[in-house]
Every structure is written in C-alpha cells, then in structure tokens.
C-alpha cells in the first residue's frame, strides 16, 4: 500500500513515473482545408491534418495527434499530458471530445515519440514548442488548452499574453508554488519515505526528468476574463502518506486555489472519487468541463 501511495504522491508532485498508455491514433494522410476565415485567413494555406504527424520545431521533431473535423467559429481543443506521459495517455479523452470538436494533443520534448531536448528547458522553451504546435493545428484561430498535472501548469503559465488561448481546463494542475510546497511541507530533516519523496520531487524540479524542464515557483499571472475550470482530485490519497500526508493534501488544495487567479472567470470543482488522473478516474468530469469551457469560449 505504501508503495502505491508513494508512487501516486510523486506523480502528483511532479516526479516522472511511467504511465500505462492507451491506444494511440493511427496516421491518416488525408488533409482537410483550414476552416478559419477573416483575421485567420492568412493561415489558410496551412492544411489541417487528422491522425498523427511529426512536425519540425527548430530542428526538433514533435509528435502531434489531431482528430475530429473543424467546427467553424469554435476553438480547437489542445490536450497537454502530465510529466512522464505521452499523448497516448489522453487518447480516450481525445476520442470522446473529437465527436463534437477538433481536438489535438502533442508530446513535449522528452516525452512520447518526440525528440529529446538538448539540455535543460525553461518554461519559455516549452512555450515556444506549444506556440509552434498551435500554429500548425489551429493557425491563428482560437484554442482551449486542457492540461493535466504539469501540463496544466504549462497551460496556465502560457495563457497570459497569448490571446489565442480562449479558455483553460486545469486538471489537478501542479501547484504554481510546487517547490515551496514540498520544502515547507517535508523538512530537510525528514527520513525514510518522506525524505525520498522530497528528494525525488526536488530533483525533478531541477530538471532531472526526460523533459529536463526546470520547474520554478512563480506568481500566477492573469489571462484576463477567459473561462477557466480548475478541477481538483476528490479522493484525498495524499493524506495516506505517512506522517506528512495531511499537510501534503492541504498544500495541494491551496495550490489549486491559487490557479483561480489566472482569470476573473475561474471556478474550482472537485472530482469525487478521483485521484490524480482525473481524466482516467472520472472521464465524465473531464469531458463535461472541457466541453463547457469550449462552449463558453465560443460565445
């Protein structure tokens, strides 16, 4: 039981853990024309695609998957998996959402089928990859970013200053103060499993993960008045971690509330009976939240 709890806690607190992948999308060479018009017309020469495709971003190959036909005037939904996960982890969620909307996901550098980063990455670096992906899958059109765990943090830090982002769904997003959370909750004097959890989490924060992303604490910046849904796990599994569990749960809850500052239209909900992987434990909650934010972003 302790091993399971520790693995879940590390996943939540940003340590890389290999996930069990879901079936991915097959490559489909058939392309469709760009649906965007008006201010988006200058991107009309870029063909949209279905299936999986490798795109070149600054000499690096980035694996992207898109499904669902374009829907005029509606944002493209872009899914961002957590640390240690590839886009295949969100394949079932993508398939469900693509029944009504165009949905894309991608492997960040160091994850899935994308290239490895050359060295340590900053959030500016991963933001440049995201910009290139959005340009390829949505042109200048509107997008809704739906991120899980570290993917949620990346989405929330990217949205301010990028007016193409018209909505956010943050599924148990990594706390904006994750470094302070772990150091203040588990002291350096801790021993045993708690000391191991602390050391592993801080190692990941330093960039010791496949993505090599250096995670730093930052104040939440505002993205204006876009619709934002923050979803927190409802099953307090972190509380079961020996000695420091309740404090870990409180720190995680506080972190989710901090993300509300990203927009004046943010709301927080609890996914009952769900641990960290909300879109797997409660896919209905994830789907409904993303569809609701997409509908609000369309108005």
N, C-alpha and C positions, 0 to 999 in steps of 0.2 A: 504493500500500500504506500509506504514511504517513497519507494522508487517512483511510483506513478505520480504522487503529489509533487515530488521534486521536479520531475520532467515537465509537468504542466506549469509549475511556477516559473521555471527557466524559460519556457516558451513564451509565457506572458511577459516576462521581464526582459525579453529580447535575446536570449541565448539561442543559437541556431540548433534546431532539432529537426531531423529528417522526418518529413511527414509522409503518410501513405497517399500517393497520388490517385486522382480519379482519372477516368478515361479522357484523353485529350481530343482535340478536333483534328480531323484529317485535312490535308492540304487540298484546296479547291482552287484551281487556276482561273475559274470564271470570275471575271470582274464586273462590277456594276458602275454606272456613271455616278459622279458626285452629285448629291441631291441639293447641295447648298446654292442659294441664289443671293442676289443683292450684294451686301457687303462681303459675302463669302465667294462671290463669283470669280475672283482672281485665283482661287484654288481649284477651279473646275477641271483643270487639266489633270489633276491627280486622281487616278482611279481608286475607288474603294475596292476592297477585296474581302472574300469570305474564306474561312479556314485559317491555316497557319502560314506565316510568311516571315522570312528573315529580312530585316531592314538594316541598312548601314547607317550608323550614327558615329561620325568622327572616326571612321575606320574600325569600329566595333560592330559585331553582328548582334542584333537584338531580336529576340524571338517574340512575335506578336500573333495573337489569335483574335479573329473577329467573326461574329455570327449575327444573323438577323438582318433583315432588309432595312435600308434607310427610311426613316419616317420624317417627312417634311416638317420643319419647324420644331422638332423635338431634339433634345440633346442626345449625343452619343454617350452611353454609359461606359466608363472605363474602370475596370476592377484592378485593385492593387493588393496582391497577396502579402502575407507577413514574412518575416525573416525566416529563411530556410525553406520556403515554399515556392514552387513554380506555379505558372498559370494553370497547370493541370489540376491543382488542388481546388480551384474555383470553377472547374469545368461544368459541374452540375448546376451551380448557380447561374453561370453564363447561359447555359442551355435554356433554363427556365425563363430568364429575363428576355432572351432573344426572341421569344414568341411574340413579343409586342414592341420591342425596341432593338436598335442596333447596339450591340454590346461587344466590347473589346477588352482584352487583358494582355499583359506582357510580362516577360521575365526580366527583372532588373539584372544588371551586370553581376555575374557571380552566382546567379540562380538559374535553375531550369536549363534550357537549351541556349541561353545567351552566352556571349563571351565572358571571360574573366576580366576583372578590372586590372589595370597595370599596377596600381598601388592604392594607397588609402583614398577613399572618396569622402567628399563633403556633401552636405545637403544641396549645395549649388550644383555639384556634379550630377547627382541623381535627378535634380530638377531639369538639367539640360537634356538628359535622356528622355524624361517624361515629355518635355516640350516637343522633341523630335517625334515621339510616338503620337502625340496628339495631332501634330501637323499632318502625319501620314494617315491617320484613321479618321480624322474629323475636319481636316482643312482648317479654316478659320471659324468653323461652326461651334456652337455651344456644347459643353460636356458636363457630365455629372461624374465626380470621382467617388468611388466607393472602396474604401480601404480597410483592411483588417490588420490589427496589431501595428507593426512597423509601417505597413502600407498605409494605415490610417494616419500615422504621424506625418509621413511624407506628403500625403494628400493635403492635410490641414496646413502644413507649412508652405506648400506650393500655392494654394489658392489665393492668398493675399497678393495683390499686384498682378495676377493673371486673370483678366476679366473674362476670358473664355470659359472659366470654371463658373458654372451657374448653380451648382449645388454640391453638397458633400454628405456622404454617409460614412460615419466613423464607427466601425465595429470593434469594440474593445481595443481602441487605439492605444498604442504605447503612450504613457504619460509625457506631457511636454517637459516635465522635470524628473525624468526617469533616473538620471544619475544621482540627484539629491535624494530621491525617494529610497533608493536601495542603500545608500551610505548612511542615511539618517535612521532607517528602519532596522538595518542589521549592522551593528557596530563592528569596527575592525577587530575587536577583541573576541568576537564570536568564534565558536569552534564547531566541529562536526559538519553536518549537512548544511547548516546555515552559513558557515564560513565558505563552504564550497559554492553555494548558490550566489553569495556575494561576489566571490572571485570570478566565477563564470560570467556573471552579468556585467561586471566592470570590464572584463576582457573584451566582451562583445562591444561595449560602449567605446572602447579604444580602437575598434576597427578589426578585431581579431575574429572575423567571420568571413564566409565566402564572398559577401558583398564588399567587405573592407570599408564599410560605411562607419565613419566616426560619429558617434551619437553624442550630442551636447544638449544641455538644457537651454531653453530659450523661452522668453515670454511669448504668449500666444498673441499673434498679430491678427487684426480684423480683416476679413474679406468682404466687409460691408453688410449687405442685407440679404445675402443669398440664403435659401433654405438649407438648414443643416440638421441632420439627425445623428445624435450620439447614442450609441447602444452599448450598455454595459452588461457583462455576464451576470446572470441572476443566481447561479449556483456558487456559493462562496467557497470554492475549492481551495483558495489560497489560505483560508483560515485554518485548514487542517495541517499546514506546515508546522512542525514542532517549534514551540517557543515564540517564534516571531510571526506566525500565521495571521492572527487578528490584525496586527499592525500592518502587514503587507496588504490585507484586504482594504483597510482604511486608506492607505496610501494610494492604492489603485483607484478606489472610488473618488478620492479627491482629485486625482489626475483626470478622470473622465469629466468631472465638473469643470475643470479648468478649460477644457476644449470648448465649452459653451461660449467662451469669449470670442471665438472665431467669427461669429455673426450675431447680428441683432435678432435673427430669426432661428436661433438654435433651440433645440429641445432635446431632452435626455429621456431615454426609456430603458427599462430593464428587460432583458430576455430571460424569462422564467425558465428554470431547469436547464440552463445552458452554461457550459464552462467557457473557456477562452475562444474556442472555434464556434462562434455564434452561427455562422452560415452553414455549418455542418450539423450542429446540435439542434438548431431552430431555423432551418432554411425558410420557413414561412415568415418568420420575423424579419429576416434579412431581405427577402423578396418584397414584402409589403413596404418596408422602409425605403428601399431604393425606388420602387415604383411611385411611392408618394412624393418623394423629393423630386423625381424626374417630372412628375405631373406639375408640381409647384414651380419648377424651373422653366416649364414650357409657357406659363402664363405671361 
